[in-house]
Amino acid sequence: MGGWGNGGYGGWAHPFLWAGPIVMVLFWIGVIVAIVFAVRFFIRQRRQEGKEDSALEILKKRYARGEISKEEYQEKHKALR
């Protein structure tokens, strides 16, 4: 029977038996990294939205107070959008 008792691989059930746990660890590391990047992306988006809104509000107030001309307002408004 030479070798049938241990699977024929010198004690190993399969030559790539070690690959399963490594792939699983790499998968979970990838999931965690993806979650971290997603959270960072959404935090940045929220911060930028707040800055854009406040910048537009400041621009509107400056135009309403007469501090800037209509042309300057339109130019800056385009740049902020």
N, C-alpha and C positions, 0 to 999 in steps of 0.2 A: 504494500500500500504506500510506501515511501512518500511521505509528505502530505498525504490526504488528511491526516489528523490535525495538522496545524494550518491548513489552508494552502499549503504549498509555497508559502512566502517566508519561511524561516521564522515563524511565530507571529507574523503580521496577518491579519485577516484580509487586508488589501494594501497594495503599495501606497495608496494615497489616503490612507486613513487619517493622517495628520492634517489634511487639507480642510476637512469640514470645520473644525473649531477655528482655524485661522480665517477662513472665509466668513464665518459667523461674526468674529470679532471685528474684521474689517467692515462688514456690513453695518454693524452697530456704530462703529466710529463714523462711518459715512452719514448715517442718519443723524447723529448728534451734531456733526459739522454742518449739515444742511439746516438743521433747526437753528443753530447759532447764527448762521448767515441770514436766514429768513427773518429772525427777530431783529438783527442789526439793520437789515434793509428797511423793515417797517418802521423802526424807530427813526431812522434818518428821514424817511418820507414824511413822517408826522412833523418832525422838526422843520423840514424845509417848507411844508405847507403853512406852518405857523409864521415863518419868516416872510414868506411871500405875501400872506394876508396882511401882516403888520406893515410891510413895506408899501403895499398898495394903499393901505389906510393912511399912512403918513403922506404919501404922494397926493392923495385926494384932499387931505387937510391943507397941505401946502398950496395946492391949486385954489382951493376955496378961500384961503386967506389972501390970495393974490401974490404970493411969494414967487411963483413961477408962471411963465407964460403958457398959453394954450399949446404952442408948438413943443415947448420943453416938456409939458405934461404928457402929450401924446408920444413923444420920443421915449421918455422914461417908462411910460405905461407899456409900450411894445417890448422894451428891454426886460421888464419884469415878468411878462407873460411867457 
